[in-house]
């Protein structure tokens, strides 16, 4: 496995562990690219603190800086590292134990007596 | 942190491989224990679909069919967008044990990621949106 995948996912989780950085990312996700000043107007955080967090987020590739109006730097959310973190979460969320138990039940049920029609089977919870 | 690339489970069931095979590879079987409804075109390259009554649907592509020992398919990585090219590969292996079957399932590919490939896909997406929004602006400006 390419080592950078794990490094990218780790950086995403470190970034998301901080509530201020989550608020900044959420603001960029919902309202689009913004300057540090825009963000400090919207969030209950000082401009200095926002600038510090934006620098960290840019360093790990979660936001990119781009020229905005009046020579101000605008920050844009980068979704690519998030998608890497999603892959990690997908592996953790994948449940094979539930379906395999359901498969065993299915085989045991169909082995007993005549096949039941779907309507006779108990409504199962999706696993 | 340990980014798992593959998930493996082995279970023993008290039913012969032929029965387990039918449960894994027929619409009737898959629609009973896995989803609530299923379709399958059982040949390499064939498509299969699982539906749940909650309104959830999963599309699979059949990859390996070696009755009654190996059945493999690929499907989406859950949580990524529908058009994302990344998929995981699921392979069921059936081995007779006495009158039953040892069933092994391996799902692999969670950690796949040629960095340049995902960058390319990502950039293409971004540019797609930007150019579409740009076209909308042009359209509105012209009107």
Interface residues (C-beta under 8 A of the other chain):
Chain A: X1 X2 X4 X5 X6 X9 X10 X13 X78 X79 X80 X83 X84 X86 X87 X88 X89 X90 X91 X92 X93 X94 X96 X97 X99 X100 X102 X103 X104 X105 X106 X107 X108 X110 X111 X118 X121 X124 X126
Chain B: X1 X2 X3 X4 X5 X7 X9 X11 X13 X14 X15 X19 X20 X23 X24 X29 X31 X32 X33 X34 X35 X36 X52 X53 X54 X56 X77 X78 X79 X80 X84 X86 X103 X105 X107 X110 X111 X112 X113 X114 X115 X118 X119 X122
